C-alpha cells in the first residue's frame, strides 16, 4: 500500500461522538476505495485524489485529568491494515 504525503487522514473531517465536562471524543471514518480530494495537489503532490483499500475509523479522545490533558488515539480497522 502506497500513501502519498502521509495518506488521506488529513483530508477527512472529524465528527464529535461525545462530550462532557472533562472528555471529548472525535472520529474520522473512511470507507475503502472512496476517492478523496488531495489538498496538497498540485503544489506538493502529483496525485489529485487519494484512496485507501481498507475501511477504518480513527478516534481522538481529549480528557482533562488532575495533572493535565490526556490525548488518546484509537484506530479500528481490519487486521493487517498498514498504518503509520
N, CA, C and O atoms as a GROMACS GRO file, in nm:
protein
  336
    1UNK      N    1   0.085  -0.119   0.000
    1UNK     CA    2   0.000   0.000   0.000
    1UNK      C    3   0.088   0.124   0.000
    1UNK      O    4   0.180   0.135   0.081
    2UNK      N    5   0.061   0.215  -0.089
    2UNK     CA    6   0.141   0.337  -0.100
    2UNK      C    7   0.058   0.455  -0.052
    2UNK      O    8  -0.056   0.472  -0.094
    3UNK      N    9   0.117   0.536   0.034
    3UNK     CA   10   0.049   0.656   0.083
    3UNK      C   11   0.123   0.778   0.031
    3UNK      O   12   0.246   0.786   0.037
    4UNK      N   13   0.047   0.874  -0.020
    4UNK     CA   14   0.105   0.997  -0.072
    4UNK      C   15   0.098   1.105   0.036
    4UNK      O   16  -0.010   1.135   0.086
    5UNK      N   17   0.211   1.163   0.071
    5UNK     CA   18   0.214   1.276   0.165
    5UNK      C   19   0.134   1.247   0.291
    5UNK      O   20   0.047   1.326   0.328
    6UNK      N   21   0.160   1.136   0.358
    6UNK     CA   22   0.100   1.098   0.486
    6UNK      C   23  -0.043   1.049   0.474
    6UNK      O   24  -0.117   1.053   0.572
    7UNK      N   25  -0.085   1.004   0.358
    7UNK     CA   26  -0.215   0.942   0.346
    7UNK      C   27  -0.330   1.039   0.340
    7UNK      O   28  -0.311   1.159   0.319
    8UNK      N   29  -0.450   0.986   0.360
    8UNK     CA   30  -0.569   1.068   0.341
    8UNK      C   31  -0.636   1.111   0.471
    8UNK      O   32  -0.735   1.183   0.468
    9UNK      N   33  -0.585   1.068   0.585
    9UNK     CA   34  -0.647   1.104   0.712
    9UNK      C   35  -0.661   1.255   0.728
    9UNK      O   36  -0.760   1.304   0.782
   10UNK      N   37  -0.562   1.329   0.682
   10UNK     CA   38  -0.566   1.476   0.696
   10UNK      C   39  -0.681   1.538   0.618
   10UNK      O   40  -0.722   1.650   0.648
   11UNK      N   41  -0.732   1.468   0.518
   11UNK     CA   42  -0.839   1.522   0.433
   11UNK      C   43  -0.978   1.495   0.488
   11UNK      O   44  -1.075   1.555   0.443
   12UNK      N   45  -0.990   1.406   0.585
   12UNK     CA   46  -1.120   1.370   0.641
   12UNK      C   47  -1.160   1.466   0.752
   12UNK      O   48  -1.075   1.524   0.819
   13UNK      N   49  -1.290   1.482   0.771
   13UNK     CA   50  -1.344   1.573   0.872
   13UNK      C   51  -1.378   1.497   0.999
   13UNK      O   52  -1.431   1.386   0.994
   14UNK      N   53  -1.345   1.558   1.113
   14UNK     CA   54  -1.382   1.499   1.242
   14UNK      C   55  -1.531   1.517   1.268
   14UNK      O   56  -1.590   1.619   1.234
   15UNK      N   57  -1.590   1.415   1.331
   15UNK     CA   58  -1.726   1.420   1.382
   15UNK      C   59  -1.717   1.407   1.533
   15UNK      O   60  -1.645   1.322   1.584
   16UNK      N   61  -1.790   1.490   1.606
   16UNK     CA   62  -1.794   1.480   1.752
   16UNK      C   63  -1.882   1.361   1.789
   16UNK      O   64  -2.000   1.358   1.756
   17UNK      N   65  -1.824   1.262   1.860
   17UNK     CA   66  -1.900   1.145   1.903
   17UNK      C   67  -1.962   1.165   2.040
   17UNK      O   68  -2.076   1.126   2.064
   18UNK      N   69  -1.886   1.227   2.130
   18UNK     CA   70  -1.937   1.250   2.265
   18UNK      C   71  -1.855   1.359   2.333
   18UNK      O   72  -1.740   1.384   2.298
   19UNK      N   73  -1.920   1.423   2.430
   19UNK     CA   74  -1.851   1.528   2.506
   19UNK      C   75  -1.922   1.546   2.639
   19UNK      O   76  -2.044   1.537   2.649
   20UNK      N   77  -1.843   1.573   2.741
   20UNK     CA   78  -1.896   1.613   2.871
   20UNK      C   79  -1.800   1.714   2.931
   20UNK      O   80  -1.718   1.771   2.859
   21UNK      N   81  -1.807   1.737   3.058
   21UNK     CA   82  -1.726   1.844   3.119
   21UNK      C   83  -1.576   1.814   3.121
   21UNK      O   84  -1.496   1.906   3.138
   22UNK      N   85  -1.536   1.688   3.104
   22UNK     CA   86  -1.393   1.654   3.109
   22UNK      C   87  -1.341   1.579   2.988
   22UNK      O   88  -1.220   1.563   2.973
   23UNK      N   89  -1.430   1.534   2.900
   23UNK     CA   90  -1.387   1.447   2.791
   23UNK      C   91  -1.458   1.483   2.660
   23UNK      O   92  -1.577   1.516   2.660
   24UNK      N   93  -1.384   1.475   2.549
   24UNK     CA   94  -1.444   1.490   2.416
   24UNK      C   95  -1.381   1.384   2.325
   24UNK      O   96  -1.260   1.363   2.327
   25UNK      N   97  -1.466   1.318   2.246
   25UNK     CA   98  -1.420   1.214   2.154
   25UNK      C   99  -1.463   1.252   2.013
   25UNK      O  100  -1.581   1.276   1.987
   26UNK      N  101  -1.365   1.258   1.922
   26UNK     CA  102  -1.387   1.293   1.782
   26UNK      C  103  -1.349   1.173   1.696
   26UNK      O  104  -1.264   1.093   1.735
   27UNK      N  105  -1.412   1.161   1.580
   27UNK     CA  106  -1.383   1.047   1.492
   27UNK      C  107  -1.380   1.089   1.346
   27UNK      O  108  -1.456   1.174   1.301
   28UNK      N  109  -1.288   1.024   1.273
   28UNK     CA  110  -1.285   1.030   1.127
   28UNK      C  111  -1.312   0.887   1.081
   28UNK      O  112  -1.257   0.792   1.136
   29UNK      N  113  -1.396   0.872   0.978
   29UNK     CA  114  -1.429   0.739   0.928
   29UNK      C  115  -1.409   0.737   0.777
   29UNK      O  116  -1.442   0.833   0.707
   30UNK      N  117  -1.356   0.626   0.729
   30UNK     CA  118  -1.329   0.612   0.586
   30UNK      C  119  -1.379   0.477   0.538
   30UNK      O  120  -1.360   0.375   0.605
   31UNK      N  121  -1.442   0.475   0.421
   31UNK     CA  122  -1.487   0.353   0.356
   31UNK      C  123  -1.390   0.320   0.242
   31UNK      O  124  -1.354   0.408   0.164
   32UNK      N  125  -1.349   0.197   0.233
   32UNK     CA  126  -1.247   0.152   0.138
   32UNK      C  127  -1.274   0.199  -0.004
   32UNK      O  128  -1.386   0.194  -0.054
   33UNK      N  129  -1.167   0.246  -0.067
   33UNK     CA  130  -1.162   0.285  -0.209
   33UNK      C  131  -1.244   0.408  -0.246
   33UNK      O  132  -1.257   0.437  -0.365
   34UNK      N  133  -1.298   0.482  -0.150
   34UNK     CA  134  -1.364   0.609  -0.181
   34UNK      C  135  -1.258   0.714  -0.209
   34UNK      O  136  -1.166   0.733  -0.129
   35UNK      N  137  -1.269   0.780  -0.321
   35UNK     CA  138  -1.171   0.883  -0.357
   35UNK      C  139  -1.197   1.012  -0.279
   35UNK      O  140  -1.312   1.052  -0.260
   36UNK      N  141  -1.088   1.074  -0.235
   36UNK     CA  142  -1.092   1.196  -0.155
   36UNK      C  143  -0.998   1.297  -0.222
   36UNK      O  144  -0.886   1.262  -0.260
   37UNK      N  145  -1.043   1.421  -0.237
   37UNK     CA  146  -0.959   1.525  -0.297
   37UNK      C  147  -0.833   1.546  -0.213
   37UNK      O  148  -0.839   1.547  -0.090
   38UNK      N  149  -0.720   1.563  -0.280
   38UNK     CA  150  -0.590   1.582  -0.215
   38UNK      C  151  -0.558   1.731  -0.209
   38UNK      O  152  -0.531   1.793  -0.313
   39UNK      N  153  -0.559   1.789  -0.091
   39UNK     CA  154  -0.532   1.932  -0.075
   39UNK      C  155  -0.387   1.969  -0.108
   39UNK      O  156  -0.358   2.087  -0.126
   40UNK      N  157  -0.298   1.874  -0.115
   40UNK     CA  158  -0.157   1.901  -0.147
   40UNK      C  159  -0.131   1.906  -0.297
   40UNK      O  160  -0.021   1.938  -0.340
   41UNK      N  161  -0.232   1.873  -0.378
   41UNK     CA  162  -0.219   1.873  -0.523
   41UNK      C  163  -0.249   2.012  -0.577
   41UNK      O  164  -0.347   2.072  -0.532
   42UNK      N  165  -0.175   2.066  -0.669
   42UNK     CA  166  -0.057   2.012  -0.736
   42UNK      C  167   0.075   2.060  -0.678
   42UNK      O  168   0.181   2.018  -0.724
   43UNK      N  169   0.071   2.148  -0.578
   43UNK     CA  170   0.196   2.209  -0.528
   43UNK      C  171   0.293   2.111  -0.463
   43UNK      O  172   0.414   2.123  -0.482
   44UNK      N  173   0.240   2.014  -0.385
   44UNK     CA  174   0.330   1.923  -0.313
   44UNK      C  175   0.304   1.777  -0.344
   44UNK      O  176   0.366   1.689  -0.283
   45UNK      N  177   0.215   1.749  -0.437
   45UNK     CA  178   0.186   1.611  -0.474
   45UNK      C  179   0.144   1.606  -0.620
   45UNK      O  180   0.087   1.701  -0.673
   46UNK      N  181   0.173   1.494  -0.684
   46UNK     CA  182   0.132   1.476  -0.823
   46UNK      C  183  -0.001   1.402  -0.835
   46UNK      O  184  -0.049   1.378  -0.946
   47UNK      N  185  -0.062   1.367  -0.721
   47UNK     CA  186  -0.186   1.290  -0.718
   47UNK      C  187  -0.302   1.381  -0.677
   47UNK      O  188  -0.298   1.442  -0.571
   48UNK      N  189  -0.405   1.390  -0.762
   48UNK     CA  190  -0.517   1.480  -0.733
   48UNK      C  191  -0.621   1.420  -0.639
   48UNK      O  192  -0.690   1.493  -0.568
   49UNK      N  193  -0.631   1.288  -0.637
   49UNK     CA  194  -0.725   1.221  -0.547
   49UNK      C  195  -0.656   1.106  -0.475
   49UNK      O  196  -0.567   1.041  -0.529
   50UNK      N  197  -0.698   1.084  -0.350
   50UNK     CA  198  -0.639   0.979  -0.268
   50UNK      C  199  -0.744   0.872  -0.239
   50UNK      O  200  -0.863   0.902  -0.234
   51UNK      N  201  -0.700   0.749  -0.221
   51UNK     CA  202  -0.790   0.644  -0.175
   51UNK      C  203  -0.708   0.538  -0.103
   51UNK      O  204  -0.585   0.534  -0.116
   52UNK      N  205  -0.775   0.453  -0.029
   52UNK     CA  206  -0.711   0.351   0.053
   52UNK      C  207  -0.795   0.225   0.043
   52UNK      O  208  -0.918   0.236   0.044
   53UNK      N  209  -0.736   0.106   0.033
   53UNK     CA  210  -0.814  -0.016   0.011
   53UNK      C  211  -0.873  -0.077   0.138
   53UNK      O  212  -0.914  -0.193   0.136
   54UNK      N  213  -0.878  -0.003   0.247
   54UNK     CA  214  -0.929  -0.054   0.374
   54UNK      C  215  -1.031   0.043   0.435
   54UNK      O  216  -1.018   0.164   0.422
   55UNK      N  217  -1.134  -0.012   0.501
   55UNK     CA  218  -1.221   0.067   0.587
   55UNK      C  219  -1.146   0.094   0.716
   55UNK      O  220  -1.070   0.008   0.762
   56UNK      N  221  -1.165   0.212   0.776
   56UNK     CA  222  -1.108   0.236   0.909
   56UNK      C  223  -1.182   0.349   0.979
   56UNK      O  224  -1.249   0.431   0.917
   57UNK      N  225  -1.166   0.349   1.111
   57UNK     CA  226  -1.213   0.459   1.195
   57UNK      C  227  -1.093   0.506   1.276
   57UNK      O  228  -1.014   0.425   1.325
   58UNK      N  229  -1.081   0.637   1.291
   58UNK     CA  230  -0.973   0.697   1.368
   58UNK      C  231  -1.037   0.787   1.474
   58UNK      O  232  -1.103   0.886   1.440
   59UNK      N  233  -1.019   0.753   1.600
   59UNK     CA  234  -1.075   0.833   1.709
   59UNK      C  235  -0.965   0.906   1.784
   59UNK      O  236  -0.856   0.854   1.806
   60UNK      N  237  -0.999   1.029   1.823
   60UNK     CA  238  -0.909   1.111   1.904
   60UNK      C  239  -0.989   1.153   2.028
   60UNK      O  240  -1.094   1.215   2.016
   61UNK      N  241  -0.937   1.118   2.145
   61UNK     CA  242  -1.006   1.146   2.271
   61UNK      C  243  -0.922   1.244   2.353
   61UNK      O  244  -0.803   1.222   2.376
   62UNK      N  245  -0.985   1.352   2.397
   62UNK     CA  246  -0.922   1.451   2.484
   62UNK      C  247  -0.986   1.438   2.622
   62UNK      O  248  -1.109   1.440   2.634
   63UNK      N  249  -0.904   1.423   2.724
   63UNK     CA  250  -0.957   1.409   2.859
   63UNK      C  251  -0.879   1.496   2.956
   63UNK      O  252  -0.757   1.486   2.966
   64UNK      N  253  -0.952   1.581   3.028
   64UNK     CA  254  -0.889   1.662   3.133
   64UNK      C  255  -0.871   1.574   3.256
   64UNK      O  256  -0.966   1.512   3.303
   65UNK      N  257  -0.748   1.569   3.307
   65UNK     CA  258  -0.720   1.493   3.428
   65UNK      C  259  -0.673   1.588   3.536
   65UNK      O  260  -0.664   1.709   3.513
   66UNK      N  261  -0.645   1.536   3.652
   66UNK     CA  262  -0.598   1.622   3.761
   66UNK      C  263  -0.457   1.675   3.736
   66UNK      O  264  -0.414   1.769   3.802
   67UNK      N  265  -0.385   1.615   3.640
   67UNK     CA  266  -0.248   1.658   3.612
   67UNK      C  267  -0.229   1.724   3.476
   67UNK      O  268  -0.120   1.770   3.444
   68UNK      N  269  -0.335   1.729   3.394
   68UNK     CA  270  -0.321   1.790   3.262
   68UNK      C  271  -0.424   1.738   3.164
   68UNK      O  272  -0.537   1.709   3.201
   69UNK      N  273  -0.384   1.728   3.039
   69UNK     CA  274  -0.471   1.678   2.932
   69UNK      C  275  -0.412   1.548   2.878
   69UNK      O  276  -0.293   1.542   2.845
   70UNK      N  277  -0.494   1.446   2.868
   70UNK     CA  278  -0.453   1.319   2.810
   70UNK      C  279  -0.520   1.307   2.674
   70UNK      O  280  -0.641   1.323   2.662
   71UNK      N  281  -0.440   1.278   2.572
   71UNK     CA  282  -0.492   1.260   2.436
   71UNK      C  283  -0.465   1.117   2.395
   71UNK      O  284  -0.352   1.069   2.401
   72UNK      N  285  -0.572   1.048   2.353
   72UNK     CA  286  -0.564   0.908   2.315
   72UNK      C  287  -0.609   0.892   2.170
   72UNK      O  288  -0.707   0.953   2.128
   73UNK      N  289  -0.538   0.809   2.095
   73UNK     CA  290  -0.575   0.777   1.957
   73UNK      C  291  -0.616   0.631   1.950
   73UNK      O  292  -0.552   0.545   2.012
   74UNK      N  293  -0.722   0.602   1.876
   74UNK     CA  294  -0.768   0.465   1.856
   74UNK      C  295  -0.797   0.444   1.709
   74UNK      O  296  -0.877   0.517   1.650
   75UNK      N  297  -0.732   0.345   1.650
   75UNK     CA  298  -0.756   0.309   1.510
   75UNK      C  299  -0.829   0.176   1.508
   75UNK      O  300  -0.781   0.077   1.565
   76UNK      N  301  -0.944   0.173   1.443
   76UNK     CA  302  -1.021   0.050   1.429
   76UNK      C  303  -1.023   0.014   1.281
   76UNK      O  304  -1.071   0.091   1.198
   77UNK      N  305  -0.971  -0.106   1.249
   77UNK     CA  306  -0.962  -0.149   1.109
   77UNK      C  307  -0.947  -0.300   1.107
   77UNK      O  308  -0.931  -0.365   1.211
   78UNK      N  309  -0.953  -0.355   0.985
   78UNK     CA  310  -0.932  -0.499   0.974
   78UNK      C  311  -0.788  -0.532   1.008
   78UNK      O  312  -0.697  -0.452   0.989
   79UNK      N  313  -0.769  -0.653   1.059
   79UNK     CA  314  -0.634  -0.696   1.097
   79UNK      C  315  -0.543  -0.695   0.976
   79UNK      O  316  -0.579  -0.741   0.868
   80UNK      N  317  -0.422  -0.641   0.996
   80UNK     CA  318  -0.324  -0.636   0.889
   80UNK      C  319  -0.321  -0.506   0.811
   80UNK      O  320  -0.235  -0.488   0.724
   81UNK      N  321  -0.414  -0.414   0.839
   81UNK     CA  322  -0.410  -0.286   0.768
   81UNK      C  323  -0.283  -0.211   0.807
   81UNK      O  324  -0.260  -0.188   0.926
   82UNK      N  325  -0.200  -0.172   0.711
   82UNK     CA  326  -0.080  -0.094   0.744
   82UNK      C  327  -0.117   0.050   0.782
   82UNK      O  328  -0.212   0.107   0.728
   83UNK      N  329  -0.043   0.107   0.874
   83UNK     CA  330  -0.061   0.247   0.913
   83UNK      C  331   0.069   0.301   0.968
   83UNK      O  332   0.158   0.224   1.005
   84UNK      N  333   0.080   0.433   0.973
   84UNK     CA  334   0.199   0.496   1.029
   84UNK      C  335   0.156   0.602   1.128
   84UNK      O  336   0.240   0.668   1.188
   0.00000   0.00000   0.00000
